Amino acid sequence: MIGQLGLGYQAWRAQWLSKPKLDQLRTKRLRHTLAIAAQLPFYRDHWKDVDLTEITGPADLRGLPTIGKPDFRGRLDDITVPTFNESNARVTYTSGSSGATLRLTHDWPSTLYCNAAWIRAHMAYGLKPHQRTAYFRFEPVKQGLTAKLRIFRNEFVPFESGDAILADLRRIRPHVLGGYPSYFADLIRMVPHDDLRALGVRWLYAGAETMPAPLAKQLKRIFDCPLIDMYGSTEFENMAFECTHGNRHVTDDSIILEVLNAEGEPAAPGEIGDIVVTGLRNDAMPLVRYRIGDRGAWSDQTCPCGRNFMLLPRLEGRSLEAVVTPTGKRYPVILLDEDLIHIDELFQFQVVQEAPDRLTLNLVCAPGTEAETTQRAVKALVDVFDEPMTVTPKVVSAIPRGSGGKVKAIIPLEQARGN
Ligand SMILES: [Zn+2]
C-alpha cells in the first residue's frame, strides 16, 4: 500500500519536473531498461552489431534498430525476463489491427506507476477524485486500487437497449462519459439527445479507436461539453494526455516517444512520421524502439500549463489504417474526414478499400436524411483524392465490430480481401 502511494506520488511529481531533472530521470530509467534488455536472447541477437556502451541517453537511441511485433512473434520467451510469469506479474494481450494477438508481461511496479499515470491524465483535464465516470466498451475493465479507495469511480454500462442505458446513466449520474468512439455513435442513435444532455455530463473522453471528426462534432453539440482524446496502448498504458490548455503531452516519465521520417531519421517538429516507443517502466518485458504502428508529429513548443512533457499535436492512429490509391498515395483517416466533418447528419462512417481504385463507404446517418447525406458524403470523399476513385455508398444501422470489439474507420485493401 505504502509502495503504491509512493509510486503514485512519483508519477504526480514527474509531470512538474524541470527540464534538466526530467532528462536526468529519463536517462536513468533508460540505462536501467537497456541493462535488462541486454541480458535477453532477443536483444542479444538484435543488437549484435551495436556497441551498447555508446548508448548513454535518450539522444543516442537512434543508434539501435527499431523492433516490431513480427520481429518477436514466436520469440516471446526471448524478450521476457524469465523470472516473471502469471504468478508474479500482470499478463495482457493486445488485439493487433490484423487480429493477431501478442502476449505482454508487465511487472507490478510498472503497472502501479501506469495506473497512477492514468489518474494523472484524468486530473490534468480537471477531473476530481470524487467524480464518477460511466464507460462503454465491449466488456468491463477489472477494478483496481482506486475502486477500493472509492476514488475516480467508474461504472460499466452494458449496451442493451436505449431505455436500459438511459436508466443506468440516470442511476450513476456520471460526471464523465468514457468509451470507444463506436459506442458513442451507438449511444446517440439509441438514446434521445435531450435525455443525454439532461444528464449534465461535464466531460467526454474517447480512446482505443480513431475518433471520426463528424462524430466528435455531433457529440460536442449534444452534450455541450469538451471531448478529450486519450492516447494509450496495452503495451505502454497512457502515452499522452491533454491538459486544460488543450495540448497533448507525452508521458515522458514512462516512455521515450520518437517520431521517425521515411528514412528512419528523427522527424523535425511538425513533420508527420512513424511513432517509435521505448518503455521506461516495465522490467519484465522491455520494449526498446518499438514500432507501435501510429503516426504523428511532435512540437518543440512549451505549454503554459508548466509541464515539460513533450507536446504531440498530431496523432494519426494506426498507420495500417489508410486508403492507398493506385498511384501509391496514402490517405489515413485524418485526411479522409477533412470534408466529411462538415456533414452533421453523418454519425459514423467506415471506408472499405475493395480494390486500388474502388471503395465502399459504410454510413450511419441521421434518420430520414439517408438519401441526401449519402450523396453529400460520397462527393466529400471522392473530392479528397487527387485521382479518380469509385465510391459505393452503403447505409447501415451500425458499423460492424472487428476483433477485440473495435470498430475501424478504414479497412485497408489487404484486410478487406482477407474477409
Ligand atoms: Zn499543457
Boltz pocket constraint, residues with backbone or C-beta under 6 A from the ligand:
constraints:
  - pocket:
      binder: B
      contacts: [[A, 243], [A, 244], [A, 245], [A, 247], [A, 249], [A, 303], [A, 304], [A, 305], [A, 306], [A, 307]]
      max_distance: 6.0
